Amino acid sequence: MEPNAHDQGSAPQPVRAEAVAVPARPPALPRRRRWAPLLVIVLLAGLAGSLLLNLVLVGSLGITGTDRDRRVRERFYSHEPRGRDKVAILSLEGVILDTDGFFKRQINRAADDENVRAVVVRVDSGGGSVAASDHLYYHLNKLREESEIPVVVSMGGIAASGAYYVSMAVGETPDSIYAEPATWTGSIGVVMPRYDISGLLEEWNIAEDSIVSHPMKVAGSMARPLDEEERRYFQELVDESFHRFKEVIRAGRPRFREDQESLERIATGKVFTAEQAREVGLVDRIGFVEDAVERAIELAGLDPDRVRVVEYRREPSLADLFFPGLESRSALPDASTLSELSTPRPYFIFSALPGVGSLDPTAFAPRP
């Protein structure tokens, strides 16, 4: 037996390490782009915003109904919060086009409330269509007569043309029309906007070729100039509306019945400042809505310490929550809106638009 190396005291021999196979490194994964999370967030926010917008539109136009369906809310304005007798402030704002819109619903609300003893109409409008202005005038006048309550008008920044027409529902009540110092009012006249685009169509080689039962069926077509028969026809319509406008003013302003020439001198379509309007008899006093309220209380014979003054507001919709001031019915124009814009229509309106800004009733159409 051979002697052991350790037993012999010899130094230990180094042990040779066996070769170990190292596994190959897997291919490196592509590094995530740093903007990827931000992109995901933006996409999710966009989807959420789109969903929210659709929810608003559906809520405004479908679930909660159109603006016409929204109810009128009463809100305390001044004087005694617990008072039983009320003075209601109705707001006539913007272009007057809708015969059954918010102002009409305010009239209905006041008519149904037996505690309303007087009405103040707060006007801030440049007018609108003849038919809508006349419709609102009729119902406001009916409220005053049937409920036997006084109506007082408080004019804001502008109370022109059709808005002045509606204001005549005060009747013969003395000192019932107030204008603020900065008010513009008047603009007594009628305009029927019309545009002649025949020259443009000729350049494009487009010709009107309508099949009609009678040539007058397409009277006023923008595709050709007016002939003299059409011009006389439309002028008679405008003149008739203008005549009614002046008759309504005489019914609401007795001084113009006594001096009809004075009305003819100012019924030129011009607007007047508050002081000018007071001088020519279009308004009674210079004052603010608070002054009109006090006059309404006085005319109704109410105790100022026991009366509750309220104002009417639209019931808020889902659209109002996210987009204050958005009119839900105007969110999605439809074919009926386009048809409405293309219909020849007379207006009691003060406007700077071409063909609408001129309130001289003899200039409702371009001259050949």
Secondary structure, DSSP 8 states (H G I E B T S, - for coil): ----TTTTT------------------------TTHHHHHHHHHHHHHHHHHHHHHHHIIIIIS--GGG--EEEEEEEE-TT-SSEEEEEEEES-B--TTSHHHHHHHHHHH-TTEEEEEEEEEE-EEEHHHHHHHHHHHHHHHHHHT--EEEEEEEEEETHHHHHHGGGTT-TT-EEE-TT-EEE----B------HHHHHHTT-------SSGGGGTT-TTS---HHHHHHHHHHHHHHHHHHHHHHHHH-HHHHH-HHHHHHH-SS-EEEHHHHHHHTS-SEE--HHHHHHHHHHHHT--TTT-EEEEEEE---HHHHHSTT--GGGSS--HHHHHHHTS---EEE---STTTS---GGGSS---
